[in-house]
Amino acid sequence: MFSFFNCKLSLLKKNNICCSIKNIIGEYPNNISYYKLAFTQKKSHIVVDGAELSNERLEYLGDAVLGAIVADYLYQLFPKENEGFLTQMRSRIVKRESLNKLAQDLGFEQFINKTNSPKDVFGNTLEAFVGAIYLDKGYKKTKRILINKVIREYFDINELIKVDDNYKSRLINYAQKNKLNLVFETKQNEEDMQGHSYITSIIIDNKEIGKGLGNSKKISEKNAAKNIIEKLNL
């Protein structure tokens, strides 16, 4: 057990993890082991009592905690908005791209070995970090920390309201407005030997103008539409 007292004694150490955590959440951890586990990736192959340790369980927990806190925050912030608006706003905050960027803004590079890591390692680690805060501090304090030290400091809610990241709908609307024949052709990615990914071709007026990859048909279509939106500056 690594206590707050241990953190105080080690403040002068270079790159001390206790100081780094305090800079992020505003206070010292009570049990540093939760946070160390949050930064332990599966490929680290740390085995204790025959079990391989990684942050995946914490990631699962943190995902649920973060989603609940963001939902509660938005519910209180927008008392007159409907479920669709609140769901869309929550997804813009907790989507993988936002979490990846947020983790980097919080300085997670110092804890993460990016070599051979999945592209979403930052967002995954951030969710595990939220799980660590929850186990260490409890729900009420975690909620206060995330709202005051993260959401309010790193997200411009007014700008998020203006964002439209439904790329497929935007592309469909563009095609309808300009009377274009738009087709999404999605199939399993033949280059993926395990068959876990899909590729979507976007065809406008019988001409293929772009593709997108994803680990589901929905994500594949979204990525393809995003590529076309950016290509055409729509």
JONORLIN-V500731 format. One record per residue. RES is the residue in one small letter. PSI is psi in whole degrees, -180 to 180 (none if undefined). Layout:
res: <RES & RES>
psi: <PSI & PSI>
//
This chain:
res: <m & f & s & f & f & n & c & k & l & s & l & l & k & k & n & n & i & c & c & s & i & k & n & i & i & g & e & y & p & n & n & i & s & y & y & k & l & a & f & t & q & k & k & s & h & i & v & v & d & g & a & e & l & s & n & e & r & l & e & y & l & g & d & a & v & l & g & a & i & v & a & d & y & l & y & q & l & f & p & k & e & n & e & g & f & l & t & q & m & r & s & r & i & v & k & r & e & s & l & n & k & l & a & q & d & l & g & f & e & q & f & i & n & k & t & n & s & p & k & d & v & f & g & n & t & l & e & a & f & v & g & a & i & y & l & d & k & g & y & k & k & t & k & r & i & l & i & n & k & v & i & r & e & y & f & d & i & n & e & l & i & k & v & d & d & n & y & k & s & r & l & i & n & y & a & q & k & n & k & l & n & l & v & f & e & t & k & q & n & e & e & d & m & q & g & h & s & y & i & t & s & i & i & i & d & n & k & e & i & g & k & g & l & g & n & s & k & k & i & s & e & k & n & a & a & k & n & i & i & e & k & l & n & l>
psi: <128 & 111 & 173 & -39 & -42 & -39 & -44 & -39 & -23 & 19 & -27 & -7 & 142 & 137 & 36 & 129 & -31 & -43 & -41 & -42 & -40 & -39 & -30 & -48 & -8 & 0 & 162 & 150 & 151 & -39 & 100 & -21 & -33 & -43 & -38 & -40 & -36 & -30 & 9 & 110 & 158 & -36 & -5 & -22 & 48 & 120 & 127 & 126 & 39 & -4 & 134 & 124 & 139 & 179 & 10 & -40 & -41 & -36 & -44 & -46 & -46 & -35 & -45 & -43 & -47 & -45 & -41 & -42 & -44 & -42 & -44 & -45 & -47 & -36 & -42 & -35 & -33 & 75 & -17 & -4 & 152 & 177 & -39 & -43 & -46 & -41 & -43 & -43 & -41 & -43 & -31 & -29 & -43 & 2 & 157 & -40 & -41 & -43 & -37 & -48 & -42 & -44 & -39 & -40 & -31 & -6 & 28 & -12 & -33 & -18 & -15 & 130 & 107 & -10 & 123 & 24 & 151 & 155 & -23 & 21 & -35 & -48 & -40 & -42 & -36 & -42 & -41 & -37 & -41 & -40 & -37 & -43 & -44 & -46 & -33 & -37 & -16 & 166 & -47 & -45 & -37 & -42 & -46 & -43 & -47 & -40 & -48 & -38 & -15 & -66 & -51 & -27 & -29 & -7 & 130 & 100 & -38 & -36 & -36 & -33 & -35 & -17 & 136 & 99 & 19 & 80 & -39 & -45 & -40 & -40 & -39 & -44 & -40 & -45 & -42 & -42 & -36 & 11 & 48 & 147 & 108 & 130 & 133 & 119 & 110 & 133 & 168 & 140 & 112 & -23 & -14 & 102 & -26 & -8 & 31 & 5 & 162 & 157 & 133 & 128 & 135 & 124 & 124 & 122 & 50 & 18 & 125 & 125 & -3 & 167 & 168 & 148 & 156 & 160 & 10 & 163 & -41 & -46 & -38 & -45 & -41 & -46 & -38 & -46 & -40 & -43 & -41 & -42 & -46 & -37 & -40 & 0 & 45 & none>
//
